[in-house]
Amino acid sequence: MSKTVKQIADELGVSKQAVHQKRKSKELSTALQPFTSTVDGVVYISVDGENLIKQAFLKNDRKQVDGKLSSTVDGSFTPSFTPPEDSEIVFLRGQVEKLQAELEKEREHNREKDKQLLETLNKLAESQAALSAGQAADKQKALAEKIIEGKQHFSDEKLGADAPQGFFKKIFGRKK
């Protein structure tokens, strides 16, 4: 998210002019170009540009005054943004721990989903096996019925051929 020069100056504890001077300085002017934009006359600086400005203030203008760290801009002393030396490391470690916790939650969620999926697949396999067994039994039953029908039909034909024929049927009947 972009910030205005005033917002950055307030965070650093310096004036807007000090931020403008630092932004236009020889060392930062070209580096900040891709990170700045002007809308309705207001200069906006992206997060990356903000970090460059803060680093420039911390590196270049530190002076020790009365045992406190201060910054000189325009020849006057103003308090500078001085995070504790390890604050960035502490912050990053906190972020890493937070991300690891989220990752572990996601992995646990995936394990639960895997279990559910495996159970569903097992039930599906059982259903398919039962269905296949039922279909096989139906096919066997139908085949047995056809065999029985065929035997009955064959025996009916056999009986019909052996039946006694009448006198006229023998003389005038058709031969097969």
N, C-alpha and C positions, 0 to 999 in steps of 0.2 A: 504494500500500500504506500503510495507516495505521500510525502509530507511537505509542508511549506518551509521556507527558509526560517520563518519565525518559530515554527514548532521545533525545528532542529536547534535553533539558537536557545530556546527555552530549556530544552533537554540538556544542552551543554553548559548552560549558565553563562552564555556570552550574548553579545548584542547581535542584531540582524546584520549590521554592517560588518562585524567580524566574520560572520559566516559568508557573506557576499565576497569579502576580500579573500578569504581562504578559497572559495569556489573559483574565483577569477585568477588565483595565483598561478604562476607558471607551471608548477608541478601538478596541479589538479585540473586546470581548465580543459585540457584535452581528454583526460581520463573521465571526467564527469559528463562530457557532452552526451553520451548515449543514455545517461541516467537522469537527465533533466528535461523538463518540458515547461512551456509557458502557456497558461490558459487565462485569458482576460487580464493579462498583465501580472499574474501571480506565478512565481516560479515554484514548480513542484519538483521534488527530488525523490527518486525511487529508493527502496531499501538499500540496494547496493551502493548507490551514490551517497546515501546517508552514512553508511559504514565507512566509506572512503574519507568523508569529511571528518568524522569522529576520530579516525586513525590519524589524520593529519594534525588535528588539534592535540592529540595525546603525544605524538612523536616530536613535533617540531618546537612547540612553544612552551615547554615545561620549564619552570624556574622555581626555585625554593625561596619562599618568602615567609619569614616568621615561623618556620617549621611546617608550613602548610603548602601544598602544591597549588600553584596558581598559573595562569596563562597570561601572556602579554599579547594584547592586540591593540593596535593604534597607540602604543606607548603607555597604555594604562593597564593596571592589573585587574583581572577579573577572575573569579573562581572558574576552574575548568571541570569538565566531566572527568572524574577519576574513579572508575570502578575499582574495587579491590582486585588485586593481581589475579586471584584465582576465580573471580566471579564467572568468567566465561567458561572456564573448565567445569565449575560446579553446575552451571546452567546446562552445559552440554551433557554432563553425566546424568543429570536429572532427566533430560530429554531421552537419552539412551535407555535409562531404566523404564521410563514411561512407555517407550516404543517396544521394549522387550516384554513388558507386562501385556501390552495390547497384542503382541505377536503370540504370546503364550495362550491368551484367551481365544484368539482366532484358531490356534492349533487344537485346543481342547474342543472348540465348537466343531471343527472339521472331524475330529475323532468321533464325536457323537454322531455326526451325520454319516460317517463311514459305517458305524455300527448299525444305524437304522437302514442304510442302503443294503448292507450285507444280510440283515434279517429279512428285508423285503425280497431280495434275490433268492434266498433260501425258500421262502414261502412260495415264490413264483415257480421255482424248480419242483417243489413238492406238488403244486397244483398241476403243472405240466405232466409230471410223471403219473399222477392219478388220472388225468384226462387221457393220456396215451394208453394206460392200462384199460380204462373204460372203453376206449375206442377199439382196442385190440379185442376185448371180450365181445363187443358188439359185432365186429367182423367175423369172429369165430362162430357166433350164434347164427349170423346170417348165412355163413357158409354151410353150417350144419343143416339149416332149414332147406337150403338149395339141394343138398345131397339127399335129404329125406324126400323132398319133392321129386327129385330125379328118379329115385328108386321106385317111388309110387307110380310115376308116369311110365317107367320102363316095365314095371310089373303089370300095369293096366294094358299096355300094348301087347305084352306077351299073352295075357289072358284072352285078349281079343283075337289073336291069331289062332289059338287052340280051340276056340269055341266051335261047336258043330254047325255046319251050314245046311240049309235046306236044299231040296232037290233042285228047285229052279235057280237058286242062288249059285249052286255049283255049275249049272249049265250056262246060265245067262250072266252070272256075276263078273265083274271086272277083275282082271288079274293085276296084281301089283307088280 
